[in-house]
Amino acid sequence: MTLVFGCAHTVSSRAVQITVDEIIEGMSICEVEVYDSEGSDLPSFNELKARKGLPHGSCHDIPFRKGTFEEAETYCESHSGELASVELGELQDFIELYMPYHGLFGNLWVKDVPADVQNSESQGRRDCKILRFDRGYIWSRQPCSEEAYFLCKYDISPECYKDRNALDYRGFVDKSVSDEPCGLWDKDINLHEGEIPKHNYCRSRDGDVTCYLVNTNHRIKCDIGYPGEFCPSVTEVERLGFWPLDGKHGLEGRLTGETNNGYSHNTLILKPALGVLDGAFLFKGTNDSFIHINLNKELDTIYSITVLLSVYPAGTKGYIFGYVSGQDQKMELSHIGDILHLRIAGRHGEEPLSVEVGGLQLNKWNQIGFCSDYHNGEIRFYHNGMEILNTVIRDFELATNAQTILLGASESQTTVPFTGMMHCLQIFNEALNKEEVREAFRDCEGNSKTIL
């Protein structure tokens, strides 16, 4: 059989558990459509959930991060979800299976649990409801100020899709742009659904979203909205680290809940800096011209990461950014001419990933960014708000357990120092999409008064 998954973009998990035995589903992270090998429709996942009284279009996610009870609620809400309720039965069984499978060994904040376990206050201390891993997954209470993993719930629309060519669209639009009814796809197997689907919903084929006119061989275009239009919106993207690197803030850095200021050697602050009104740091292209930022556990993202930075390359090549331990480059971003080179080492000695992409503009400001997405094995590059590379390498844990972040130069003898300017370094422990990258840079411009 073929399982086709259409997930909300806020969902960071990959695991799906579904039991096909008289078509009874287990707990699923994503929406699921099931077809048998002959291509005839089995009941859809939404229909199954409706039969059992489960909420329509809900996804559950355990992010790869910890927080207090309040931080867990804030995180879920900022990603258009809510801290999930958990009842005894399939959902708890799924959690017990899913967490160890992904290396998540710890307690889990949830909103509602069985009635005999409630939030409480004693001697001025507030306790919140938690599923305790360390006691064999029993329901208990824990001080709300302590950190634990947490379970978010998202309500999604079946019309949600993210792919630019709508290859992941699995919605139910069944009319053309001119409101003509669609016929069955029983004459066409060139779809991304495995066998011939027995339905009349619009689907992507040859780069166009179309369907067949009833009783004809003529395909007509459909309107299914733009990618992400019916997906949950991310109202706030939380940064792990933010260093404006301008004349107003200097080397001041902000991490989640604390400060982490950098220090520089043989650099200058130019103010204004060719369009950056609050200024930017100038790197001289020498081995002793760099910015150093100490790493802490917050910046050890392990799984996914996004790094954003505005750069003005004035030399022909140079070292831009890196996670470094001594001369060991755990992560390195550099350029040779207009080519960006990224190298990422694996946490457990895997062969490093190397990716390159063109498009960098010399002697101009460039908003550049890259992300490594653990959940689908993708490396994505962004330039001035556009995605310029999306390539699937493999999923592996990142060697972000380094000692230092370096900008401009490193101790490695194989790197060439950077000549030019930089400002606005941002680091996230999630793989951001294009819209989130744009919003992050807009927020940076609000802090640094950037005109590009």
C-alpha positions in Angstrom: 0.0 0.0 0.0 1.0 3.6 -0.3 0.9 6.1 2.6 0.8 9.8 1.5 1.6 12.3 4.2 0.6 16.0 4.2 1.9 17.7 7.3 1.5 21.2 8.7 4.7 23.1 8.4 4.9 23.7 12.1 5.1 19.9 12.7 8.8 19.0 13.4 8.3 15.3 13.8 8.8 12.5 11.3 7.2 9.5 13.0 3.8 8.3 12.1 2.1 5.3 13.7 -0.9 3.8 11.9 -2.5 0.4 12.4 -4.3 -1.0 9.3 -6.4 -3.8 10.8 -10.0 -3.3 10.1 -8.9 0.2 9.4 -8.2 1.3 13.0 -5.7 4.0 13.3 -3.2 4.7 16.0 -1.9 8.1 17.0 -0.6 10.0 13.9 1.5 13.0 13.7 0.2 13.9 10.2 -2.8 13.6 8.1 -2.9 10.3 6.3 -4.7 9.0 3.2 -4.7 5.3 2.7 -5.1 3.4 -0.7 -4.9 -0.3 -1.1 -2.7 -1.9 -3.9 -5.6 -1.9 -6.3 -6.1 1.8 -5.9 -9.6 1.8 -4.5 -10.2 4.2 -1.7 -10.2 3.0 1.8 -11.9 5.3 4.3 -9.8 8.5 4.7 -8.1 9.3 7.9 -10.5 12.2 8.5 -13.4 9.8 8.1 -11.8 7.4 10.6 -11.3 10.2 13.1 -14.9 11.4 12.7 -16.1 7.9 13.3 -14.2 7.7 16.6 -15.0 11.3 17.6 -11.4 12.4 17.4 -10.7 16.1 16.5 -10.5 16.9 12.8 -7.2 17.6 11.3 -5.1 17.6 14.5 -1.4 16.9 14.6 0.7 16.3 17.7 4.4 17.2 18.0 7.1 16.9 20.6 9.7 19.5 19.7 13.3 18.7 20.2 13.7 21.2 23.1 12.8 21.7 26.8 11.1 24.5 28.6 9.2 25.4 31.8 5.4 24.8 31.8 4.9 28.5 30.8 7.5 28.4 28.1 5.9 25.2 26.7 2.5 26.9 26.5 4.1 30.0 24.9 6.0 27.9 22.3 2.9 25.9 21.2 0.8 29.1 21.0 3.4 31.0 19.0 3.4 28.2 16.4 -0.4 28.4 16.1 -1.1 25.5 18.4 -1.7 24.7 22.0 -0.2 22.6 24.7 -1.9 19.2 24.2 -4.3 17.3 26.4 -3.6 13.6 26.9 -6.0 10.9 27.8 -5.1 7.4 28.7 -5.0 5.0 25.7 -3.6 5.3 22.2 -2.0 8.8 22.6 -0.1 7.9 25.7 1.0 4.6 24.0 2.2 6.6 21.1 4.2 9.0 23.3 5.8 6.1 25.2 6.9 4.6 21.8 7.8 7.9 20.1 10.0 9.6 22.7 12.6 6.9 23.1 12.7 6.2 19.4 13.9 9.8 18.8 16.2 9.8 21.8 13.9 12.0 24.0 14.4 10.6 27.5 12.7 13.0 29.9 9.4 14.1 31.4 6.7 15.7 29.3 4.5 18.7 30.1 0.8 18.4 29.0 -2.3 20.5 29.6 -4.8 18.0 30.8 -4.3 14.6 32.3 -6.6 12.1 34.1 -8.8 13.7 36.6 -6.9 12.5 39.7 -3.8 14.5 38.7 -4.3 18.3 38.8 -2.1 21.4 39.0 -1.6 22.5 42.6 0.1 25.1 44.7 1.8 24.3 48.0 4.0 26.5 50.2 4.1 29.1 47.4 5.3 26.6 44.8 3.1 26.0 41.7 3.1 22.4 40.5 2.0 21.4 37.0 0.8 18.2 35.3 3.5 16.0 33.7 4.0 12.6 32.3 7.1 11.2 34.1 9.5 9.2 32.0 11.8 8.5 34.9 9.1 6.6 36.8 7.9 4.5 33.9 5.5 7.0 32.3 3.2 7.7 35.2 1.1 10.8 35.7 2.5 13.2 38.3 3.2 16.8 39.2 6.4 18.8 39.0 7.3 22.4 39.8 6.2 24.5 36.9 9.5 26.3 36.9 11.5 23.2 36.0 12.3 22.3 32.4 10.8 19.3 30.5 9.8 18.2 27.0 6.3 19.1 26.0 3.5 18.0 23.6 1.9 20.5 21.2 -1.3 20.0 19.3 -2.0 21.7 15.9 -5.2 21.9 14.0 -4.6 21.8 10.3 -6.6 22.1 7.1 -6.7 19.4 4.5 -6.0 22.2 2.0 -2.6 22.9 3.5 0.3 22.3 1.2 3.9 23.7 1.0 5.5 22.5 -2.2 5.9 25.2 -4.8 4.5 22.8 -7.5 1.8 21.5 -5.1 3.1 18.0 -5.3 2.1 17.6 -1.6 -1.5 18.9 -2.2 -4.1 16.4 -0.9 -7.1 18.6 -0.5 -10.6 18.4 -1.8 -11.0 21.2 -4.4 -13.1 19.5 -7.1 -13.9 22.4 -9.5 -11.8 24.3 -12.1 -11.0 28.0 -11.9 -14.1 28.5 -14.1 -16.3 26.5 -11.6 -16.6 23.5 -13.9 -16.9 20.1 -12.0 -14.0 17.7 -12.2 -14.2 14.1 -13.3 -12.4 11.1 -12.0 -8.6 10.5 -12.5 -9.3 7.0 -13.6 -7.5 7.6 -16.9 -4.3 9.0 -15.6 -1.6 7.3 -13.5 1.0 10.1 -13.7 0.3 11.5 -10.3 2.3 11.5 -7.1 -0.1 9.2 -5.3 1.2 5.8 -6.3 -1.7 3.9 -7.9 -4.6 5.4 -10.0 -6.7 7.5 -7.5 -10.5 7.0 -7.6 -11.4 10.6 -6.9 -12.0 13.8 -8.7 -10.0 16.3 -6.7 -7.5 18.7 -8.2 -3.9 17.4 -8.2 -0.5 18.6 -9.5 0.7 17.1 -12.8 3.5 18.4 -15.0 3.9 21.5 -12.8 0.2 22.5 -13.1 -2.7 21.9 -10.7 -5.5 20.5 -12.8 -8.3 18.0 -13.0 -10.2 16.3 -15.9 -13.4 17.8 -17.2 -16.3 15.3 -16.6 -16.5 12.7 -19.4 -13.6 14.1 -21.4 -9.8 13.7 -21.7 -9.3 17.5 -21.4 -7.5 18.7 -18.3 -8.4 22.1 -16.8 -6.7 24.3 -14.2 -7.8 24.6 -10.6 -7.4 27.2 -8.0 -6.1 25.7 -4.7 -4.5 28.9 -3.3 -0.8 29.5 -2.9 1.6 27.3 -0.9 1.1 27.7 2.8 -2.1 29.8 2.5 -4.2 27.3 4.4 -1.5 26.1 6.7 -1.0 27.2 10.3 0.8 30.5 10.4 3.9 31.0 12.6 3.1 34.2 14.4 6.5 34.4 16.1 9.8 32.8 15.3 11.8 32.4 18.4 15.6 33.0 18.0 18.1 31.1 20.1 20.6 33.9 19.5 20.6 37.4 18.1 23.6 39.7 17.6 22.7 42.9 15.8 26.4 43.7 15.2 25.9 47.4 14.6 26.9 50.7 16.1 24.0 50.9 18.4 24.4 47.5 20.0 28.0 46.7 19.4 28.8 43.1 20.3 25.8 42.8 22.6 24.1 39.4 22.1 20.8 38.0 23.3 20.1 34.3 23.9 16.9 32.7 25.1 16.6 34.1 28.6 20.1 35.5 29.0 22.9 37.6 27.4 25.9 36.3 25.5 28.1 39.1 24.3 30.8 38.5 21.8 34.2 40.2 21.6 36.1 41.3 18.5 39.7 41.7 17.5 41.0 44.2 14.9 37.6 45.1 13.5 35.9 48.5 13.1 32.3 49.7 13.3 31.3 51.8 10.3 28.3 54.0 10.9 26.5 54.3 8.6 27.6 51.4 6.6 26.5 51.7 3.0 22.8 51.6 3.8 22.9 50.2 7.3 22.2 53.4 9.2 23.1 52.0 12.6 26.4 50.7 11.3 28.0 47.3 10.8 31.3 45.6 11.6 34.2 45.8 9.1 36.5 42.9 8.8 40.0 43.6 7.3 40.8 40.3 5.6 43.5 39.3 8.1 43.8 36.3 10.4 43.5 38.6 13.4 40.3 40.3 12.3 37.4 38.4 13.7 34.5 38.2 16.1 34.4 35.5 18.8 31.2 34.3 20.6 31.3 31.7 23.3 28.9 28.8 22.7 26.7 27.5 25.4 24.1 24.6 25.6 21.4 26.8 24.2 23.3 27.1 20.9 23.9 23.4 20.7 20.9 22.7 18.5 21.8 19.0 17.8 19.1 18.4 15.2 18.0 21.3 13.1 19.5 24.8 12.7 19.0 28.0 10.8 21.7 30.7 10.6 20.9 34.1 9.1 23.4 36.9 8.5 23.7 40.1 6.4 27.1 40.3 4.7 28.9 42.7 2.4 31.7 40.8 0.7 34.4 43.1 -0.6 37.1 40.5 -1.2 37.2 37.6 -3.7 36.9 34.9 -1.0 36.7 34.5 2.7 35.5 32.8 5.9 32.1 34.0 7.0 30.8 32.0 9.9 31.6 28.8 11.8 31.0 26.6 14.8 34.6 25.8 15.9 36.5 23.8 18.5 40.2 24.9 18.3 41.1 24.2 14.7 38.3 21.7 14.2 35.6 23.3 12.0 32.3 21.7 13.1 30.4 24.0 10.7 31.8 26.4 8.2 30.3 28.9 5.8 32.6 30.7 3.4 32.6 32.1 -0.1 34.8 32.0 -3.2 33.6 34.8 -5.5 29.8 34.5 -5.8 29.8 30.9 -4.6 28.7 30.1 -1.0 30.3 27.0 0.5 28.8 25.2 3.5 30.4 22.3 5.4 28.6 20.6 8.3 30.2 17.9 10.4 28.2 15.1 12.0 27.9 14.7 15.8 29.0 11.1 15.8 31.9 11.1 13.3 29.8 10.9 10.1 31.3 12.2 6.8 30.8 16.0 6.8 28.1 17.4 4.4 29.4 19.8 1.8 27.0 22.0 -0.2 27.6 25.0 -2.5 25.4 27.5 -4.3 25.9 30.6 -6.4 24.2 34.0 -6.2 26.3 35.9 -3.7 26.7 39.5 -4.9 30.1 41.1 -4.3 30.4 44.7 -3.0 26.7 44.7 -2.1 24.7 43.8 1.0 23.3 40.2 0.9 20.8 38.7 3.3 22.0 35.1 3.4 20.9 32.1 5.4 21.1 28.4 5.5 19.3 25.7 7.4 19.8 22.0 8.0 16.4 20.3 8.5 16.8 17.1 10.5 13.3 15.9 9.8 13.5 15.6 6.1 17.3 15.6 5.5 17.2 18.9 3.6 19.8 21.7 3.3 18.2 25.0 2.2 19.9 28.3 1.3 18.2 31.7 1.2 19.4 34.9 -0.4 17.6 38.2 -0.1 14.3 36.5 0.9 14.4 33.9 -1.8 15.1 30.1 -1.5 18.0 29.5 -3.9 18.8 25.9 -3.0 16.9 23.0 -1.6 18.7 19.7 -1.6 18.2 16.5 0.2 21.4 15.1 1.7 20.6 13.0 4.8 19.3 13.5 8.3 21.9 13.3 11.0 22.7 15.0 14.3 24.8 18.2 14.0 28.2 18.7 15.6 26.9 21.9 17.2 28.6 20.9 20.5 31.5 23.2 19.7 33.3 25.8 21.8 33.0 29.0 19.8 31.3 30.8 17.0 33.7 32.7 14.8 33.0 35.4 12.2 35.5 36.7 9.7 38.5 34.4 10.4 39.3 31.1 12.1 42.4 29.4 13.4 42.3 26.8 10.7 45.2 27.1 8.2 42.8 26.1 5.3 40.5 29.1 5.6 41.0 32.6 4.1 39.9 35.6 6.2 36.9 37.6 5.1 37.1 41.1 3.8 34.0 43.2 4.1 31.2 43.9 6.5 28.6 41.9 8.5 25.7 42.7 10.7 22.7 40.9 12.2 23.6 37.4 13.1 20.6 35.2 14.0 20.5 31.5 15.0 17.4 29.3 15.4 17.1 25.7 16.5 14.4 25.1 13.8 14.7 24.9 10.0 12.9 28.1 8.9 10.9 28.4 5.7 11.1 31.3 3.3 8.4 33.3 4.9 9.9 32.9 8.4 13.4 33.9 7.0 11.9 37.1 5.5 10.2 37.9 8.8 13.4 37.4 10.8 15.3 39.7 8.5 12.5 42.3 8.7 12.8 42.2 12.5 16.5 42.6 12.2 16.1 45.7 10.0 13.8 47.1 12.6 16.6 46.9 15.1 19.4 48.0 12.9 17.6 50.4 10.5 18.7 48.7 7.4 18.1 50.0 3.9 19.1 47.4 1.2 
